[in-house]
Amino acid sequence: MTDSFTPPHHQTKWISQSVYEPLLSEKNLTTVFLEDMPLPPHLTRESLTLPSLSEPEIARHYTRLSQMTYGVDSGPYLLGSCTMKYNPKFTEDLATLPGCNIHPDRNPHTIQGTLEVLYTLQEHLSTIGGMDAVTLQPPAGASGELTGILIIRAFHESRGDSSRNEIIIPESAHGTNPASAAMGGYNIIEIPSNDEGRVNIDALQAALSEKTAALMLTNPNTLGLFESEIELIASMVHKQGGLLYYDGANLNALVGRSRPGDMGFDIMHYNVHKTFATPHGGGGPGAGPVGVVSKLKTFLPAPIVIKTEVGFDFFTPKNTIGKVHGFHGNWLCLVKALGYILRLGGTGLRDASATAVLNANYLGSKIKYEIPFRPFYHEFVASSGDQDAADVAKRLLDYGVHPPTTKWPLIVHQALLVEPTESENKTTLDKIASAFNAVAKEDSSVLKSAPLSTTAGKIDQTTAARSPIFSWHSIDPSS
């Protein structure tokens, strides 16, 4: 049986701007309201057939889907650079406390507890990063990057230095850096790595000029290598009048042991979902707070939380770039991050970063694939050699192992970017190593057909990306 549902003739959501662009001239732009306009005929339908199911059928359907989905509660994620680690359940309990369920537009005087939580997290992140001030607004790491880029632009423009239109990015940097810088209106200058996989100092010197706005750097970099000449790099960038931006993607390797601010970085973002164990993936939400040194404090997004003589309040920095996200950012992610930090404390955070490095090095010592760049920290990049890295990843699924990041960074041929995080124990790491080594011995015909044991087999990824089919109906494989 099915139920027939007739959609309304007017719709205010999911409307492409291009559909109405011809109607929105400058003359009537302020007087046209989308809710008063019918959808174009080609976007409407007369009826929609929906399944009619009983409660047991629905419950069993979604339970079955959950069992088909792999997550951090199912097993380890090896996604290097993405840092998918276990999310402790006590932080979920914190986020369900009655005090967390507040309306975001309440008067500051009525939410002093909320503001104290935000202020405390700002202070802890400042200390962890060696920064002087922090904004919690950005809702993800990439949003944090863009926020940082906008702050960099505002800083240079405030000095009448608008000619700085270039941002330098090493090829070993985090993958989203070029896109963030380009979205901020900058030209991207990529520089190669040296033979050790670190920043090529000669290439950096050649790229620096009066047009340099900043150098975006990930440390440890995407190869898992610490930039041993970071103080020299910072000095070179600052001497040229640029700023040094720290991508927090790999901060999990350094927490409690080394601080970007002490290395000479001027601005950074924190991935709380990577470093402080809040949820990651599934479309969000996330959080990407941004920290700055004192000379950039006045450009932070508004508002930030300050402590006054009578309590806590919102404050708008003098030269603020404005809002980058609504209200307090992704509030519940921030609650979870603070809970994680307070539960571990300084000693626990130091132990977590040390264990992340130990686990990566132990796993790296056990697998048979070549690892061309060492010594690495929390992650490493192995090469699958003659085997296609994507095929290796698919085959690992048959051994019950979530695959690593593949084909990137491009510095390594057939890259397998592996990061076990501190969450996994020795027994699990040994099982992962055994899976890698079993796949390393297999021939290409086996790998090309993998995965064989998963719910969905190998797909044509190009066609799937270009012509996706979304339907609750069963699809006839033969059609």
C-alpha positions, 0 to 999 in steps of 0.5 A, a space after each residue: 500500500 502507498 499513500 499519495 502526498 500532494 506537495 504545496 504549490 509554493 516552496 521556500 526551501 531548496 530553490 536554486 538562485 539561477 532559477 529566479 535570477 532573471 526575475 531579480 533585477 536591481 530595480 525590484 530586488 528588494 521587493 520580490 519575495 520567494 515565498 510569493 512565487 510559484 516553483 517553475 513547472 519543471 521543478 514540480 510534480 502532481 503527486 509523490 508516492 511514499 511507502 506505507 510501513 508499520 513501526 516494526 518494519 521501520 525500526 528494523 529497516 533503520 537498525 539494518 542500515 545502522 548495522 551496514 554503516 561503519 563508524 568509530 564505534 564499529 572499529 578503527 578509522 585509518 584516514 590519515 589527515 582526517 583523524 577519525 578517532 573514538 568519541 567518548 560517550 561521557 561528552 555526549 552525556 554532557 551535551 544532553 544536560 538541561 543547561 545545554 538546551 538553551 535558545 541562542 538569542 537569550 540575553 547574556 545576563 541570563 546565560 552566564 553559565 553558557 558564556 563561562 563554558 565558552 570563555 573557559 574553552 577560549 582560554 584553554 585553546 589559547 593556552 594549548 595553541 600559544 595564542 592570545 585570543 580565540 574565536 569559537 564561531 567557525 563551524 568546521 576546519 575549512 571554515 576556520 581556514 577561511 576565517 583565518 584568511 579573512 583575518 589575514 586580509 583585514 590585517 594587511 588592508 588595515 596597514 594600507 598593504 592591499 598589494 599582498 595578493 599571494 599565499 604560499 602553500 607547500 605541497 605537503 600542506 593540508 589539502 583544503 588550504 589552496 581552496 580556502 586561500 582562493 576563496 579568500 581572493 588570493 593567488 596560490 603559490 605552491 612550493 615543492 618539498 625538499 628531499 626529506 619531505 619538508 619545506 624547501 627553504 630555497 623554494 620558499 625564499 624564491 616565492 617570498 616577495 612584497 606580494 606575500 600575504 601569508 604562508 599556510 603550513 601544516 606541522 607536522 605536515 601531511 607526510 607526518 614529518 615535523 618541520 625541523 626548520 620552523 623557526 627559520 621559516 617563521 623568520 623568513 616570512 615575517 621578514 618579508 612582512 607576511 603572516 604564518 598560518 598554522 593548519 590545525 589538522 595535525 595538532 593531535 600529534 603535538 598537544 601538550 608538547 609543542 605550541 604553534 605560537 611558540 614556533 612563530 605562527 600568527 594565526 591557527 585553526 583548531 579542529 576540535 573533531 580531530 584533536 578533542 574527540 568531538 564527532 566528525 563526518 556524516 555531514 557535521 556539525 563540526 567546529 574550527 575555532 581560530 586563535 590569533 596572536 595579539 596583533 590580530 585580536 581586533 580582527 576576530 569575528 564578533 562577538 567573542 566572550 569576555 570576562 568582566 567584573 560582574 560576570 561574562 559578556 559578549 564583546 565586538 573587536 574593534 576591527 572585526 571581520 564580522 560574523 562567520 557563523 550564527 550565534 556561538 558557533 556549533 555550541 554542542 560540539 564546543 561543550 563536548 570539546 571542553 569536556 574532553 579537555 577537562 577530563 584529560 587535563 594537561 597530563 592526559 592531553 600529553 599522553 594522548 599525543 604521545 600515544 598517537 605518535 607511538 601507535 603510528 610508529 608501531 603500526 609503521 614498523 609492522 607493515 610491509 609496504 615501503 614508507 619513504 619518509 621518516 621519522 614521522 609523528 602521528 601518521 605516515 605515508 606508505 607506498 603500495 608500489 605496483 599495486 593500485 592504492 585504491 584497489 588496496 583500500 577496497 581489498 582491506 574492507 574484506 579484512 574488516 579494516 577501514 582503509 586509509 586515505 589514498 592517492 594523496 599526498 601526491 609526493 608519494 607514489 600510490 600513497 596510503 596515508 595511515 593514521 591509527 590515532 591514540 584510540 587503538 590498542 596493540 591488539 587492534 594495531 597487530 590485526 591492522 598490520 596483518 591485514 595490510 601484509 596479507 593484501 600486499 601479497 595478493 595479485 592484481 586480479 584479486 585486488 581489482 575485484 574487491 571488495 567481495 564481502 561488503 554489502 555493496 561491491 565495487 562500483 563505477 565511481 565516475 558514473 556514480 559521481 556524475 549520475 547518482 541515483 537516489 531512491 528508496 525503490 529497489 533498483 534492478 541490477 540488470 537494468 
